[in-house]
Structure formats: C-alpha cells, structure tokens
Amino acid sequence: MRAVIAWILLALAASAPRTGPAAAPVRPGREVAVTFDDLPGVSVSKAGASGETAALAAMTSRLLRTLGERHVPAVGFANTGKLGPAGSPSPERLAVLRSWRAAGLELGNHTFSHPDLHRAGLSAFERDVELGEPDLRALLAEDGGRLRWFRHPFLHTGLSLGDKQALEAFLAGRGCRIAPVTIDNSEWIFARAYSNALDSSARALADRVAAAYVPYMEAKFAYFERQSAAFFGREIRQVLLVHANSLNADHFDEVLAMLARRGYSLVTLDRALEDSAYATPDRYTANNGITWLHRWVLSAGGRVLPGEPATPPFVLAAAGVASE
C-alpha cells in the first residue's frame, strides 16, 4: 500500500505545473519577430558531411524546413565574407544563401567579416559594411528584392554618441534600417557546445546540451517579458536574436513550440518595429553588446532587472568558453 501511495504522489508531482520564471502565465496576443545572424552559418557540425560547404547546405536545409513548416517570417543577416572573396563568391556557398530567398525569407547585412565596431573604429567598420553589400544586393535583385536591414555584430553600436549617430546616418543613407534586439541570449554558446559534441562523437553530451537549450530560452523570454512590463508597463512586440547553426537546425522547432505555449504569434520584423516602444531614445554607448530593452532602461537612468538567466556551467565547458 505504501508503494502505491508513493507512486501516486510521484505521479501527481510530475503532472503539477512548473514554478519559477519560465512558468509565467501565458498571455495570448504576445508577438515576436525571429532573426538569424551569421548566415550562411556558424557552429555547423561537420559530422557525416563531406566538407564544410556540404555541412552548411545540410544544416540550412533542415533549418529552413522548420521555418517553412511553422510559417516563420524570419530575417537572416549575412556575413558575405563567408561566401568567398568580395565580388567572387563561391557558387556553392552563394546557393546556400540563395536558399533563404527561395524559402521566401528576407536577408539583411551583418557586414562582410563581422568586425567589432568598438575595436575597428568607425571608418574601418563602415568600409566593411560597404564590402558586405554588393553580393547581397545582387542576390536580392535576382527576385526583385532590395537590401533594407542591418544588424550590428556583437550588438556594438558605438563607444561615443557621435560615432553611434554617424553610423546610424551612414546606414540610413544606404537605405538600411537597424534591426534592434530585445531578446538576446547566449544561444551561440549552446550551439558551439552542441557542434563540438557532435564533431567529437559525444552524442550523449550533445543531447544534454539540446535538452537544456529550450528551458534556458524560455527562462530568457520570461525575464525579458518582465523587463518590458517593468519599464513600459506592458509587454512590447519582441525581436529575438538567434543564429543559423546546427543546434537550431535540429531543435528550433522545440523553441517555436515553447513560444506557442507562451502565447506568441510570429510576426515580421516590420510589424514588430511598429510598436511605439522602438521610438524610445537609445543613448547607450558603453562597451557591452546588450538588448535595446536594457539600453532604453539605462538611457532613462533606470536599472535593469536582476536575475537574467545564465548559461549552465556544463554548457560553457562543452563550448570551451570561460564565461558569458
């Protein structure tokens, strides 16, 4: 009898609602735009592939299949230096990037070589922005598209207000709008840990990293939902930053299922930026690459909420990263 009672108690505990930040009440009507950086790919496992380009193509095919099945109106931000020399991209790698357009998705500029504005300086950074454009503009023109979006590498936007505003004017003059981020995360660390494990034939470790990924992302969403409500008195339309990598190719459908559970609709980047929150002044010029939610709070003289979720130590170790 005691064994039966114990089994019933365990069953009840397993079926009980989760507690903690990630179990925040679902609110129908939430909206998020999904964006992917570092196209054509980063942290791409080469396990089972005949080479890097083949691995890129296979990863991209899996990722785009998920985005298509879930009708995700994503924007992908490309580092065209990964395609080959400027003006002479590898046809095979260009085909990988072209597959995003074939899937009906938009592409933006993430610079040619992913430089750090804060290290390179404004002039050198602007040259790299320009270098990243020709192949991208040519690809977009193939189906009547045009280059409209820009995303800062490392989310570094300038160490002085002068540089920040000069770069904003430079980008506007080239017809590009900055794509802000309100939900940033260390997904890139999970992705590196995952691809390292796959390439080392450590399947159990890869599965452990993947199992920790979605709960971590849900905790991040819960945190930024609270930050939004604390600063604006409401939840704004969010913009999520993730990357094109093997982890998302294999597990982004689980992230999307989590977002659906939390009441999110997947919207275009244009739709997200129609929210009046994105007109909030951003005067942040420190060296950290942080979200616009945090920038708005700090620009207004406020303090960001404590308790932002951290990457588990075993994931940091598997990625070979000392800290976030």
C-alpha positions, -999 to +999 in steps of 0.1 A: +000+000+000+028+024+009+044+017-025+011+025-043+007+058-023+043+068-031+037+061-068+005+082-068+024+111-051+052+109-076+027+110-105+009+140-090+042+158-086+053+151-122+020+164-135+020+196-113+025+230-131+061+241-132+071+270-109+097+297-114+103+323-141+098+301-170+063+291-158+050+327-160+013+328-171+007+325-208-007+357-223-024+353-257-015+382-280+022+382-275+042+389-307+078+382-316+099+387-348+126+360-353+160+369-367+190+348-375+226+362-375+259+350-391+245+335-423+253+313-441+261+296-408+282+293-377+288+264-353+279+240-380+287+204-372+307+186-399+298+151-386+286+130-415+292+157-441+317+156-470+331+191-462+322+224-447+301+236-476+281+204-477+276+207-439+264+243-444+239+232-470+226+203-450+222+225-419+204+252-438+181+227-454+170+214-420+166+249-405+146+262-435+123+232-434+114+240-399+109+277-406+087+268-436+066+243-418+060+267-389+055+297-413+081+318-396+087+352-414+123+354-404+151+377-414+186+363-419+216+385-415+246+375-437+283+379-434+291+378-471+328+372-464+318+336-456+308+332-492+343+339-505+362+369-518+341+401-523+327+400-559+337+364-564+316+343-540+317+305-541+288+294-563+281+266-538+280+289-508+260+315-526+235+288-534+232+282-496+223+318-491+200+319-521+180+291-505+168+315-478+153+337-506+138+306-522+121+299-489+105+334-491+127+349-463+144+383-462+181+389-459+200+417-443+236+429-440+256+418-410+289+432-425+314+414-447+338+400-420+319+405-387+342+432-373+338+447-339+330+484-343+345+492-309+378+478-319+379+486-356+368+522-354+341+539-374+358+544-407+371+508-410+337+495-399+319+515-425+342+501-452+334+466-440+296+474-441+301+485-477+321+455-486+293+433-474+267+448-497+274+441-534+270+403-534+240+406-511+223+433-532+229+413-564+214+382-548+183+401-536+179+417-570+175+383-586+139+381-574+132+418-572+142+423-536+163+450-521+186+454-491+166+470-462+181+458-429+214+459-409+224+442-377+255+452-357+280+424-350+282+418-312+254+444-309+281+470-305+267+503-317+294+529-308+315+540-279+305+576-283+272+592-292+290+609-321+301+576-336+267+560-329+248+587-346+273+589-375+269+552-382+231+555-380+232+583-406+256+562-428+233+532-427+202+553-434+220+569-464+225+534-478+188+526-474+193+503-444+174+503-412+190+490-380+174+458-367+173+461-329+171+431-305+150+429-273+156+392-265+193+384-266+208+353-252+238+330-252+223+306-277+256+308-295+274+291-266+249+263-266+254+260-304+291+258-301+288+232-273+264+212-294+285+212-326+317+204-306+299+174-291+286+162-324+321+165-341+336+146-312+310+118-315+298+127-280+261+122-287+251+120-251+267+154-244+250+169-275+217+155-263+222+170-228+231+204-243+199+203-265+178+193-235+190+224-216+185+247-246+147+252-247+143+257-209+171+282-210+154+301-238+121+300-220+136+315-189+152+342-211+118+351-226+102+352-191+130+376-180+126+400-209+088+399-206+093+411-170+118+437-181+094+450-207+065+452-183+086+469-156+098+497-180+068+502-203+040+489-181+032+464-208+048+437-229+060+450-262+065+432-295+098+415-291+127+408-315+146+376-310+182+371-320+195+336-327+219+322-352+220+298-382+236+268-367+233+230-362+216+234-328+187+254-343+186+232-374+179+203-352+159+219-323+144+252-333+110+235-337+111+230-300+118+267-294+088+275-316+066+251-297+077+268-265+068+302-280+034+290-290+028+277-254+036+312-242+010+328-264+033+342-291+024+349-327+054+350-351+054+384-369+076+402-394+103+425-383+084+454-398+054+445-377+074+443-345+091+477-351+057+494-355+054+491-317+059+526-302+085+512-278+111+513-306+109+551-308+123+552-272+157+571-271+188+549-271+218+568-259+238+538-247+275+540-256+293+516-232+313+486-245+287+459-238+265+444-265+231+444-248+195+444-258+176+475-267+153+469-237+183+473-215+196+502-235+163+521-231+163+515-194+198+526-189+194+556-212+165+567-190+187+564-159+170+533-147+183+499-136+178+466-154+161+438-135+183+414-117+182+377-123+188+374-160+193+336-167+228+323-170+243+296-192+248+263-173+284+257-164+285+223-183+274+241-215+302+267-211+327+239-206+315+220-236+318+251-257+353+259-244+340+293-232+353+306-198+323+329-192+294+346-209 
